[in-house]
């Protein structure tokens, strides 16, 4: 089997405390591998355990991203840095984190010094790590410093909303994404402030038009109604491709990238109608 050139792996898909406290869904965050880089977004409780379980060597991490200071998104940061750098013996790696997280005191002085670099993430700020450009995205959440991330990798563009409310002004920043990962907390006909419901997700997809939307970070109510059912209904109402993530699920992002689609179309347009 030819190994994937790039990979997105969900080490957890749990959202609210009712789900993560029982680990009804894991909360290890998201791994993105592209070229020689390995990124870890929002390592919540169990990130290190889930990484080992799914064959991810955290020693190979290039960067860790923390979107905000809620535990479900940052709990394992110190443990991860210790593992990644062998307690600082192999000092390396970048931490890109919201200001709320960096000011919270959660990251110890010791682990701070194990890293090569710490970059505060503010909306619209752009940074580069190896060949990937990263833009921090604005969000509207109970932690007011919450950011999402947009990764412009050499092979695909991925946006991650993190925890946020739906706001018209926020949707533009997700446009021109091959893959859009949305933190989906509530099903249809339920709503809690500062999070995304199924209705909100429909509005975002209709405007941002990603090639693929992946839903994750499910709350308790959503797990009870079934994320797959919600994703199917959202797909039906938008006509777009929508997947509900599962713990340990892997996606090949290159098959959704605009460049690759173009190449595939050229190759197969005569054979295939759809
Ligand atoms: Zn949160």
Boltz pocket constraint, residues with backbone or C-beta under 6 A from the ligand:
constraints:
  - pocket:
      binder: B
      contacts: [[A, 68], [A, 70], [A, 141], [A, 143], [A, 163]]
      max_distance: 6.0
